[in-house]
Amino acid sequence: MKILCTNDDGFLATGLRVLASAAATLGSVSVVAPDREQSATSNSLTIHYPLRSRRTSDGMLVVDGTPTDCVILAVNALLEDRPDVCLAGINHGSNMGEDVLYSGTVAAAMEATVLGVPAMAISYTGEDFESIQAWGPTLTRLIRQLTQRETFPESTLLNVNLPILPPDEVKGVRITSLGQRRYSDSLTRAFDPSGKEYFWIGGGATTWRGNQDSDFRAIEEGYISVTPLHLDLTNHSIIEEIRGWDLDL
């Protein structure tokens, strides 16, 4: 199995190295990752200047672009063989609920899915990122189960979140839906030393809500969360209702 590994935290991130090491027990691994932090870049593409890549001493391919750029270059230019699967992560921080709309890690897996490559995004929900190193063997077993199936869901990526627990204390795996995350006080408004106003997005308090099968509930209860995400964003359940509005010009 040919495996492409990438992320949005940059090629030096602990999570990427743990993921690549775990994947190496399952097949041939190629790492194509951003040259710097690219968190919250979502599905952005670099179209206003040329992209460049370089190979590190340990064989990684490093791209001066976004996670989506990395996947496009990997599949279409940088790798000799088309990957059988794309693994994005291990993200430094959770990707649950609306996070999936902003995450560069999820976007990388999404781009692979668009290109017809089965993909999953993997995130660690804690803040002690050195703890990710303990997840290697568990991830190997999980990735094997998720990838070595006769068929992979069409136009679907798997969004995996790991709980803040030692791997041997995890209760199991739950298949989940996306919860809903709400931020408060996440916008800072202040003035720089010259008196000019600026704004800083991030931080603040977070609250969650969602069904019993939601991702954040699984994490809270000590389970690994696996959420299937579909490329089709259409709300099929209300198409007929909207058609009933008799919109016309």
Secondary structure, 3 states (H helix, E strand, C coil): CEEEEECCCCCCCHHHHHHHHHHCCCCEEEEEEECCCCCCCCCCCCCCCCCCEEECCCCCEEECCCHHHHHHHHHHHHCCCCCCEEEEEEEECCCCCCHHHHCHHHHHHHHHHHCCCCEEEEEECCCCHHHHHHHHHHHHHHHHHHHCCCCCCCCEEEEEEECCCCHHHCCEEEECECCEEEEECCEEEEECCCCCEEEEECCCEEEEECCCCEHHHHHHCCEEEEEEEECCCCCHHHHHHHHCCCCCC
